[in-house]
Amino acid sequence: MDMRAFDVPRYLSVLPLFSDLSPAERERLAQGCSMRRLSRGDLVFRVGEPCEEFHVTVLGQIKLFAISPAGQEKVIELVGPGHSFAEALMFTDKPYIINAQALTDSLVLSVGKAAVVAEIEQDPRFAMRMLAGISRRLHGLVHDVQAYALHSGMQRVIGYLLRDQQPQDCVSGDMLTVSLPVSKATVASRLSLTPEYFSRVLHELEAAGLIEVDRRDIRILDVRRLERYPSTPA
């Protein structure tokens, strides 16, 4: 992609956060944006750096993660194309408290705080849209904490595989293929599981005739049966 030819205002218009802005407002906001091309492993930001912007993944996958005092990595979120991150941190006037790293070659749009504040001052409705986006992210994090505390590892894996599906709308025998966007070890960390346990769960589901695993592609052979496993016999 030719970075010079990338139409930032047009891209902003397809993002839910900015879709209600007028063309003139998007043009102004674009003046406070910057584009970064990242190679796999490059950091978007690290703990302790000043947070003066938030970010949108245009292409690729971004991993938000923390490092424990013992040096263990915990994946907090995986951010794919069209999704934003670090909005709430930007308004705290404090440094980043997590790290962000490209898991694949990626393109990231960064939106400067000064440009955002200027638009909020012009139209308070923009602040409401930002709050709605931050609230959705908070709701997702609370849901994750509940899942870690109340659900078994098996339930977490099944929930992840069916996260974009509505099993109640499926009939018995419906099949679909889920492609893991990142490595199994990264998904395991996202679910607060060890890679070994994650692999054991996949093997159990495969042995039960519920899925077929082909590297990162997981074919779900029966959505309804998978949702009910292990309470429903194969």
TIVO-477615 format. One record per residue: residue number from 1; chain; y, x, z of N, C-alpha, C in turn. Coordinates in nm, 3 decimals. Layout:
BEGIN
  num  chaine     n_yy     n_xx     n_zz    ca_yy    ca_xx    ca_zz     c_yy     c_xx     c_zz
  NUM       A        Y        X        Z        Y        X        Z        Y        X        Z
...
//
This chain:
BEGIN
  num  chaine     n_yy     n_xx     n_zz    ca_yy    ca_xx    ca_zz     c_yy     c_xx     c_zz
    1       A   -0.121    0.084    0.000    0.000    0.000    0.000    0.125    0.087    0.000
    2       A    0.218    0.054   -0.090    0.345    0.125   -0.096    0.435    0.072    0.015
    3       A    0.460    0.158    0.115    0.539    0.115    0.231    0.679    0.072    0.188
    4       A    0.733    0.136    0.087    0.870    0.103    0.044    0.875   -0.035   -0.020
    5       A    0.762   -0.080   -0.074    0.760   -0.210   -0.141    0.720   -0.323   -0.045
    6       A    0.689   -0.290    0.079    0.646   -0.393    0.174    0.763   -0.483    0.210
    7       A    0.747   -0.613    0.188    0.854   -0.710    0.211    0.845   -0.760    0.355
    8       A    0.920   -0.698    0.446    0.912   -0.733    0.588    0.957   -0.877    0.612
    9       A    1.072   -0.922    0.561    1.112   -1.062    0.586    1.006   -1.162    0.539
   10       A    0.947   -1.137    0.423    0.844   -1.229    0.373    0.723   -1.228    0.466
   11       A    0.683   -1.110    0.514    0.570   -1.103    0.605    0.601   -1.177    0.735
   12       A    0.721   -1.161    0.787    0.760   -1.232    0.909    0.748   -1.383    0.891
   13       A    0.772   -1.432    0.771    0.772   -1.577    0.747    0.634   -1.638    0.762
   14       A    0.527   -1.557    0.750    0.392   -1.613    0.761    0.336   -1.600    0.902
   15       A    0.408   -1.532    0.991    0.365   -1.521    1.129    0.415   -1.642    1.208
   16       A    0.329   -1.707    1.287    0.372   -1.827    1.362    0.496   -1.803    1.448
   17       A    0.508   -1.683    1.503    0.621   -1.652    1.590    0.754   -1.660    1.518
   18       A    0.754   -1.627    1.389    0.880   -1.616    1.314    0.893   -1.719    1.203
   19       A    0.793   -1.805    1.186    0.791   -1.893    1.068    0.906   -1.995    1.068
   20       A    0.959   -2.030    1.186    1.066   -2.128    1.192    1.205   -2.067    1.175
   21       A    1.213   -1.936    1.167    1.343   -1.872    1.146    1.392   -1.898    1.004
   22       A    1.521   -1.902    0.989    1.578   -1.916    0.855    1.566   -1.783    0.781
   23       A    1.577   -1.785    0.648    1.572   -1.659    0.573    1.675   -1.558    0.622
   24       A    1.793   -1.603    0.657    1.897   -1.512    0.705    1.857   -1.450    0.838
   25       A    1.796   -1.532    0.925    1.753   -1.480    1.055    1.641   -1.377    1.038
   26       A    1.548   -1.406    0.947    1.439   -1.309    0.924    1.492   -1.180    0.864
   27       A    1.592   -1.191    0.778    1.653   -1.070    0.722    1.715   -0.986    0.832
   28       A    1.785   -1.050    0.927    1.845   -0.976    1.037    1.738   -0.910    1.124
   29       A    1.633   -0.987    1.153    1.526   -0.934    1.238    1.457   -0.816    1.170
   30       A    1.442   -0.825    1.040    1.375   -0.718    0.966    1.450   -0.586    0.978
   31       A    1.581   -0.593    0.997    1.659   -0.470    1.011    1.620   -0.393    1.138
   32       A    1.563   -0.466    1.235    1.521   -0.401    1.359    1.374   -0.370    1.363
   33       A    1.307   -0.379    1.246    1.163   -0.353    1.239    1.134   -0.217    1.176
   34       A    1.021   -0.164    1.208    0.974   -0.040    1.144    0.826   -0.053    1.115
   35       A    0.778    0.020    1.014    0.638    0.018    0.975    0.575    0.152    1.005
   36       A    0.451    0.150    1.052    0.378    0.273    1.080    0.239    0.264    1.019
   37       A    0.203    0.366    0.944    0.067    0.378    0.894   -0.010    0.468    0.989
   38       A   -0.122    0.420    1.040   -0.200    0.493    1.139   -0.339    0.524    1.085
   39       A   -0.387    0.643    1.115   -0.525    0.677    1.085   -0.612    0.641    1.204
   40       A   -0.740    0.628    1.179   -0.832    0.597    1.289   -0.815    0.698    1.402
   41       A   -0.797    0.648    1.524   -0.780    0.734    1.641   -0.636    0.759    1.680
   42       A   -0.541    0.729    1.590   -0.400    0.748    1.623   -0.357    0.649    1.731
   43       A   -0.269    0.693    1.819   -0.216    0.605    1.923   -0.091    0.534    1.875
   44       A   -0.082    0.405    1.903    0.041    0.330    1.880    0.138    0.362    1.994
   45       A    0.086    0.360    2.116    0.162    0.402    2.234    0.063    0.438    2.345
   46       A    0.114    0.505    2.446    0.030    0.542    2.559    0.101    0.507    2.690
   47       A    0.023    0.501    2.797    0.076    0.472    2.929    0.191    0.566    2.963
   48       A    0.300    0.508    3.014    0.414    0.589    3.059    0.525    0.602    2.958
   49       A    0.498    0.573    2.830    0.604    0.581    2.729    0.697    0.460    2.740
   50       A    0.825    0.477    2.706    0.919    0.364    2.712    0.876    0.252    2.619
   51       A    0.890    0.128    2.664    0.852    0.011    2.584    0.978   -0.058    2.535
   52       A    1.018   -0.030    2.413    1.140   -0.085    2.356    1.113   -0.170    2.233
   53       A    0.986   -0.210    2.213    0.951   -0.290    2.097    0.814   -0.354    2.120
   54       A    0.785   -0.458    2.045    0.648   -0.508    2.043    0.594   -0.491    1.902
   55       A    0.466   -0.520    1.883    0.399   -0.477    1.762    0.313   -0.589    1.703
   56       A    0.293   -0.580    1.572    0.206   -0.673    1.501    0.110   -0.591    1.415
   57       A   -0.019   -0.621    1.425   -0.116   -0.556    1.338   -0.109   -0.622    1.201
   58       A   -0.073   -0.545    1.101   -0.067   -0.595    0.963   -0.203   -0.576    0.896
   59       A   -0.258   -0.456    0.909   -0.390   -0.424    0.856   -0.465   -0.342    0.960
   60       A   -0.596   -0.360    0.966   -0.676   -0.277    1.055   -0.709   -0.345    1.187
   61       A   -0.742   -0.262    1.287   -0.777   -0.311    1.420   -0.714   -0.218    1.523
   62       A   -0.649   -0.278    1.623   -0.586   -0.202    1.730   -0.657   -0.235    1.862
   63       A   -0.686   -0.132    1.937   -0.753   -0.147    2.067   -0.653   -0.125    2.178
   64       A   -0.640   -0.224    2.268   -0.561   -0.208    2.390   -0.659   -0.170    2.501
   65       A   -0.630   -0.063    2.572   -0.727   -0.016    2.671   -0.659    0.057    2.786
   66       A   -0.733    0.066    2.897   -0.688    0.140    3.014   -0.795    0.244    3.048
   67       A   -0.754    0.348    3.120   -0.845    0.454    3.165   -0.848    0.452    3.317
   68       A   -0.967    0.442    3.374   -0.981    0.441    3.520   -0.957    0.580    3.575
   69       A   -0.932    0.593    3.707   -0.917    0.727    3.767   -1.038    0.817    3.744
   70       A   -1.155    0.754    3.725   -1.276    0.833    3.700   -1.291    0.871    3.553
   71       A   -1.195    0.826    3.470   -1.198    0.862    3.329   -1.272    0.764    3.240
   72       A   -1.312    0.649    3.294   -1.383    0.550    3.215   -1.283    0.461    3.141
   73       A   -1.318    0.426    3.019   -1.231    0.343    2.937   -1.269    0.197    2.950
   74       A   -1.169    0.110    2.963   -1.191   -0.035    2.963   -1.107   -0.097    2.853
   75       A   -1.175   -0.157    2.757   -1.106   -0.225    2.648   -1.054   -0.359    2.699
   76       A   -0.924   -0.380    2.685   -0.861   -0.503    2.732   -0.853   -0.607    2.622
   77       A   -0.823   -0.562    2.502   -0.809   -0.657    2.391   -0.825   -0.583    2.260
   78       A   -0.877   -0.655    2.160   -0.886   -0.605    2.023   -0.792   -0.690    1.939
   79       A   -0.697   -0.627    1.872   -0.591   -0.700    1.802   -0.607   -0.680    1.651
   80       A   -0.643   -0.788    1.583   -0.662   -0.782    1.440   -0.538   -0.822    1.361
   81       A   -0.550   -0.824    1.229   -0.435   -0.855    1.143   -0.370   -0.989    1.175
   82       A   -0.236   -0.989    1.175   -0.160   -1.110    1.200   -0.135   -1.141    1.345
   83       A   -0.186   -1.057    1.435   -0.169   -1.081    1.578   -0.075   -0.976    1.639
   84       A    0.000   -1.019    1.739    0.098   -0.931    1.802    0.052   -0.885    1.939
   85       A    0.116   -0.782    1.989    0.082   -0.732    2.122    0.202   -0.660    2.183
   86       A    0.203   -0.656    2.318    0.306   -0.590    2.399    0.437   -0.666    2.407
   87       A    0.436   -0.797    2.373    0.559   -0.874    2.382    0.608   -0.882    2.527
   88       A    0.517   -0.917    2.619    0.558   -0.933    2.759    0.605   -0.801    2.818
   89       A    0.537   -0.692    2.785    0.575   -0.561    2.837    0.717   -0.524    2.795
   90       A    0.754   -0.565    2.675    0.885   -0.527    2.622    0.998   -0.581    2.708
   91       A    0.977   -0.696    2.772    1.083   -0.758    2.850    1.086   -0.712    2.995
   92       A    0.996   -0.625    3.036    0.992   -0.581    3.176    1.087   -0.466    3.205
   93       A    1.138   -0.401    3.100    1.221   -0.281    3.116    1.146   -0.170    3.188
   94       A    1.014   -0.168    3.171    0.931   -0.064    3.231    0.846    0.000    3.123
   95       A    0.791    0.119    3.151    0.707    0.185    3.050    0.578    0.107    3.025
   96       A    0.511    0.143    2.917    0.381    0.084    2.887    0.284    0.110    3.001
   97       A    0.203    0.010    3.035    0.104    0.025    3.143   -0.038    0.031    3.087
   98       A   -0.051    0.021    2.954   -0.180    0.036    2.888   -0.160    0.124    2.765
   99       A   -0.271    0.154    2.699   -0.268    0.234    2.576   -0.305    0.145    2.457
  100       A   -0.258    0.184    2.341   -0.296    0.114    2.218   -0.334    0.219    2.113
  101       A   -0.449    0.199    2.051   -0.504    0.298    1.957   -0.563    0.228    1.836
  102       A   -0.545    0.290    1.719   -0.604    0.235    1.597   -0.753    0.266    1.592
  103       A   -0.833    0.162    1.573   -0.977    0.180    1.561   -1.019    0.207    1.417
  104       A   -0.934    0.167    1.324   -0.955    0.193    1.182   -0.820    0.235    1.124
  105       A   -0.819    0.280    1.001   -0.691    0.302    0.935   -0.613    0.171    0.940
  106       A   -0.491    0.177    0.988   -0.418    0.053    1.019   -0.273    0.063    0.975
  107       A   -0.212   -0.055    0.964   -0.069   -0.066    0.937   -0.011   -0.155    1.046
  108       A    0.090   -0.104    1.116    0.148   -0.176    1.229    0.297   -0.197    1.206
  109       A    0.342   -0.319    1.228    0.484   -0.354    1.223    0.537   -0.356    1.366
  110       A    0.642   -0.281    1.393    0.704   -0.279    1.526    0.839   -0.348    1.520
  111       A    0.862   -0.439    1.616    0.983   -0.519    1.619    1.067   -0.475    1.739
  112       A    1.185   -0.423    1.715    1.268   -0.367    1.820    1.322   -0.472    1.916
  113       A    1.330   -0.435    2.043    1.378   -0.526    2.148    1.520   -0.573    2.120
  114       A    1.607   -0.483    2.075    1.747   -0.519    2.053    1.758   -0.630    1.949
  115       A    1.676   -0.622    1.842    1.680   -0.725    1.738    1.630   -0.858    1.792
  116       A    1.526   -0.853    1.876    1.472   -0.977    1.934    1.574   -1.042    2.027
  117       A    1.636   -0.962    2.113    1.735   -1.015    2.208    1.853   -1.076    2.131
  118       A    1.895   -1.014    2.023    2.006   -1.067    1.944    1.972   -1.205    1.889
  119       A    1.847   -1.224    1.843    1.807   -1.355    1.789    1.795   -1.459    1.900
  120       A    1.749   -1.417    2.017    1.740   -1.511    2.129    1.880   -1.560    2.168
  121       A    1.976   -1.470    2.166    2.113   -1.509    2.200    2.170   -1.605    2.097
  122       A    2.125   -1.591    1.971    2.173   -1.680    1.865    2.105   -1.816    1.872
  123       A    1.975   -1.816    1.908    1.899   -1.941    1.907    1.796   -1.937    2.020
  124       A    1.821   -2.007    2.132    1.727   -2.007    2.244    1.588   -2.057    2.209
  125       A    1.575   -2.133    2.098    1.443   -2.181    2.059    1.349   -2.066    2.024
  126       A    1.409   -1.955    1.981    1.327   -1.838    1.952    1.262   -1.786    2.079
  127       A    1.334   -1.792    2.191    1.278   -1.750    2.319    1.161   -1.839    2.357
  128       A    1.171   -1.969    2.329    1.062   -2.061    2.361    0.937   -2.027    2.280
  129       A    0.956   -1.990    2.154    0.840   -1.954    2.072    0.775   -1.827    2.124
  130       A    0.857   -1.732    2.167    0.801   -1.610    2.222    0.725   -1.639    2.352
  131       A    0.782   -1.726    2.435    0.715   -1.763    2.560    0.582   -1.832    2.532
  132       A    0.578   -1.914    2.427    0.453   -1.982    2.392    0.346   -1.880    2.353
  133       A    0.386   -1.779    2.276    0.290   -1.676    2.236    0.241   -1.596    2.355
  134       A    0.333   -1.561    2.445    0.294   -1.487    2.565    0.202   -1.572    2.653
  135       A    0.230   -1.701    2.661    0.147   -1.791    2.742    0.006   -1.800    2.686
  136       A   -0.008   -1.805    2.553   -0.141   -1.810    2.493   -0.219   -1.684    2.527
  137       A   -0.152   -1.569    2.524   -0.219   -1.443    2.557   -0.261   -1.443    2.704
  138       A   -0.173   -1.491    2.792   -0.206   -1.497    2.935   -0.325   -1.590    2.958
  139       A   -0.325   -1.704    2.889   -0.436   -1.798    2.902   -0.567   -1.731    2.859
  140       A   -0.561   -1.652    2.753   -0.681   -1.583    2.707   -0.730   -1.482    2.808
  141       A   -0.637   -1.409    2.871   -0.676   -1.310    2.971   -0.736   -1.377    3.094
  142       A   -0.679   -1.491    3.136   -0.734   -1.565    3.249   -0.874   -1.614    3.216
  143       A   -0.892   -1.662    3.094   -1.025   -1.707    3.050   -1.124   -1.591    3.056
  144       A   -1.081   -1.472    3.016   -1.169   -1.355    3.021   -1.209   -1.323    3.165
  145       A   -1.111   -1.326    3.256   -1.142   -1.295    3.397   -1.242   -1.396    3.452
  146       A   -1.224   -1.523    3.418   -1.318   -1.626    3.462   -1.457   -1.600    3.406
  147       A   -1.463   -1.560    3.280   -1.593   -1.534    3.217   -1.663   -1.417    3.285
  148       A   -1.587   -1.310    3.315   -1.647   -1.193    3.379   -1.701   -1.229    3.518
  149       A   -1.628   -1.317    3.589   -1.665   -1.351    3.725   -1.775   -1.455    3.733
  150       A   -1.777   -1.550    3.638   -1.865   -1.665    3.650   -1.981   -1.667    3.551
  151       A   -1.972   -1.591    3.444   -2.074   -1.597    3.341   -2.162   -1.472    3.343
  152       A   -2.288   -1.492    3.309   -2.379   -1.378    3.298   -2.345   -1.296    3.174
  153       A   -2.401   -1.176    3.166   -2.380   -1.093    3.048   -2.429   -1.162    2.922
  154       A   -2.542   -1.232    2.931   -2.595   -1.305    2.816   -2.495   -1.411    2.770
  155       A   -2.439   -1.486    2.865   -2.342   -1.590    2.830   -2.218   -1.530    2.766
  156       A   -2.175   -1.413    2.814   -2.056   -1.350    2.756   -2.080   -1.310    2.611
  157       A   -2.199   -1.254    2.584   -2.230   -1.212    2.447   -2.238   -1.334    2.356
  158       A   -2.307   -1.438    2.400   -2.317   -1.560    2.318   -2.179   -1.620    2.295
  159       A   -2.097   -1.622    2.400   -1.961   -1.674    2.386   -1.881   -1.595    2.285
  160       A   -1.898   -1.463    2.284   -1.826   -1.379    2.188   -1.873   -1.409    2.045
  161       A   -2.003   -1.422    2.025   -2.055   -1.448    1.891   -2.009   -1.583    1.838
  162       A   -1.989   -1.679    1.929   -1.951   -1.815    1.888   -1.803   -1.843    1.909
  163       A   -1.722   -1.738    1.931   -1.583   -1.757    1.973   -1.500   -1.833    1.871
  164       A   -1.533   -1.820    1.742   -1.454   -1.888    1.640   -1.523   -2.015    1.589
  165       A   -1.626   -2.059    1.660   -1.704   -2.174    1.615   -1.692   -2.288    1.715
  166       A   -1.722   -2.407    1.667   -1.733   -2.526    1.751   -1.877   -2.575    1.740
  167       A   -1.966   -2.522    1.826   -2.108   -2.557    1.811   -2.135   -2.708    1.813
  168       A   -2.053   -2.785    1.885   -2.076   -2.928    1.891   -2.059   -2.994    1.755
  169       A   -1.987   -2.926    1.664   -1.968   -2.980    1.531   -2.078   -2.938    1.435
  170       A   -2.171   -2.855    1.482   -2.279   -2.805    1.398   -2.405   -2.886    1.420
  171       A   -2.490   -2.890    1.320   -2.620   -2.953    1.335   -2.723   -2.844    1.355
  172       A   -2.837   -2.881    1.413   -2.943   -2.785    1.438   -2.985   -2.721    1.306
  173       A   -2.992   -2.588    1.306   -3.030   -2.515    1.186   -2.913   -2.456    1.111
  174       A   -2.789   -2.493    1.147   -2.673   -2.433    1.082   -2.670   -2.283    1.108
  175       A   -2.643   -2.205    1.002   -2.642   -2.060    1.013   -2.504   -2.005    0.978
  176       A   -2.473   -1.890    1.033   -2.350   -1.821    0.997   -2.367   -1.673    1.025
  177       A   -2.281   -1.593    0.966   -2.284   -1.448    0.987   -2.156   -1.404    1.055
  178       A   -2.170   -1.330    1.165   -2.058   -1.274    1.238   -2.056   -1.124    1.212
  179       A   -1.945   -1.071    1.164   -1.932   -0.927    1.141   -1.847   -0.868    1.253
  180       A   -1.906   -0.779    1.329   -1.830   -0.716    1.437   -1.720   -0.630    1.376
  181       A   -1.594   -0.650    1.418   -1.484   -0.576    1.358   -1.480   -0.430    1.401
  182       A   -1.550   -0.399    1.510   -1.549   -0.263    1.566   -1.690   -0.230    1.611
  183       A   -1.708   -0.112    1.669   -1.841   -0.069    1.710   -1.896   -0.158    1.822
  184       A   -2.028   -0.158    1.837   -2.091   -0.237    1.943   -2.047   -0.186    2.080
  185       A   -2.026   -0.055    2.093   -1.982   -0.001    2.221   -1.844   -0.054    2.259
  186       A   -1.756   -0.069    2.160   -1.621   -0.121    2.187   -1.628   -0.268    2.225
  187       A   -1.710   -0.346    2.154   -1.726   -0.487    2.189   -1.783   -0.499    2.330
  188       A   -1.880   -0.413    2.364   -1.939   -0.416    2.497   -1.833   -0.393    2.604
  189       A   -1.747   -0.296    2.583   -1.641   -0.268    2.680   -1.547   -0.387    2.692
  190       A   -1.518   -0.451    2.579   -1.431   -0.570    2.580   -1.491   -0.680    2.666
  191       A   -1.625   -0.687    2.671   -1.694   -0.790    2.748   -1.732   -0.743    2.888
  192       A   -1.684   -0.625    2.926   -1.717   -0.565    3.056   -1.868   -0.547    3.073
  193       A   -1.932   -0.499    2.967   -2.075   -0.469    2.969   -2.096   -0.324    2.926
  194       A   -2.208   -0.267    2.966   -2.242   -0.135    2.916   -2.297   -0.149    2.774
  195       A   -2.282   -0.047    2.691   -2.340   -0.055    2.555   -2.490   -0.081    2.557
  196       A   -2.560   -0.023    2.656   -2.704   -0.041    2.665   -2.740   -0.186    2.693
  197       A   -2.664   -0.249    2.784   -2.692   -0.390    2.817   -2.660   -0.479    2.697
  198       A   -2.550   -0.451    2.630   -2.512   -0.529    2.512   -2.624   -0.523    2.408
  199       A   -2.679   -0.404    2.385   -2.787   -0.388    2.288   -2.912   -0.464    2.333
  200       A   -2.942   -0.462    2.463   -3.059   -0.534    2.513   -3.045   -0.684    2.491
  201       A   -2.924   -0.736    2.512   -2.901   -0.879    2.490   -2.923   -0.914    2.343
  202       A   -2.870   -0.832    2.253   -2.890   -0.857    2.109   -3.037   -0.854    2.074
  203       A   -3.111   -0.759    2.131   -3.255   -0.749    2.102   -3.328   -0.873    2.155
  204       A   -3.288   -0.921    2.273   -3.352   -1.041    2.328   -3.325   -1.162    2.240
  205       A   -3.201   -1.177    2.195   -3.167   -1.290    2.109   -3.240   -1.280    1.975
  206       A   -3.256   -1.158    1.926   -3.329   -1.139    1.801   -3.476   -1.172    1.819
  207       A   -3.535   -1.128    1.932   -3.675   -1.157    1.959   -3.699   -1.307    1.977
  208       A   -3.597   -1.378    2.025   -3.609   -1.523    2.043   -3.590   -1.600    1.912
  209       A   -3.565   -1.528    1.804   -3.548   -1.593    1.675   -3.415   -1.662    1.656
  210       A   -3.315   -1.618    1.733   -3.183   -1.682    1.727   -3.086   -1.607    1.637
  211       A   -3.102   -1.477    1.626   -3.012   -1.396    1.544   -3.092   -1.291    1.468
  212       A   -3.031   -1.234    1.368   -3.080   -1.115    1.299   -2.967   -1.014    1.295
  213       A   -2.994   -0.890    1.335   -2.891   -0.787    1.345   -2.908   -0.688    1.231
  214       A   -2.803   -0.666    1.155   -2.800   -0.566    1.048   -2.674   -0.483    1.065
  215       A   -2.686   -0.378    1.148   -2.572   -0.294    1.183   -2.465   -0.381    1.249
  216       A   -2.348   -0.393    1.186   -2.242   -0.473    1.249   -2.246   -0.620    1.209
  217       A   -2.334   -0.655    1.117   -2.346   -0.795    1.076   -2.454   -0.862    1.160
  218       A   -2.417   -0.973    1.223   -2.511   -1.049    1.306   -2.523   -1.189    1.246
  219       A   -2.641   -1.220    1.196   -2.666   -1.350    1.134   -2.720   -1.443    1.242
  220       A   -2.645   -1.549    1.270   -2.687   -1.649    1.368   -2.770   -1.753    1.294
  221       A   -2.896   -1.765    1.332   -2.991   -1.848    1.258   -2.982   -1.996    1.294
  222       A   -2.934   -2.026    1.414   -2.919   -2.166    1.456   -2.808   -2.170    1.561
  223       A   -2.692   -2.217    1.522   -2.575   -2.216    1.610   -2.600   -2.299    1.735
  224       A   -2.655   -2.418    1.720   -2.675   -2.505    1.835   -2.776   -2.447    1.933
  225       A   -2.884   -2.391    1.882   -2.985   -2.331    1.970   -2.927   -2.210    2.044
  226       A   -2.846   -2.131    1.973   -2.786   -2.015    2.038   -2.693   -2.058    2.151
  227       A   -2.616   -2.162    2.128   -2.524   -2.210    2.231   -2.600   -2.250    2.357
  228       A   -2.718   -2.311    2.341   -2.793   -2.362    2.456   -2.886   -2.259    2.518
  229       A   -2.905   -2.145    2.454   -2.997   -2.045    2.506   -2.948   -1.992    2.642
  230       A   -3.037   -1.968    2.742   -3.183   -1.976    2.731   -3.240   -2.107    2.783
  231       A   -3.154   -2.210    2.802   -3.205   -2.333    2.862   -3.291   -2.413    2.766
  232       A   -3.268   -2.394    2.633   -3.344   -2.471    2.535   -3.455   -2.386    2.476
  233       A   -3.578   -2.433    2.474   -3.688   -2.356    2.418   -3.666   -2.327    2.271
  234       A   -3.721   -2.215    2.225   -3.708   -2.180    2.084   -3.793   -2.272    2.000
//
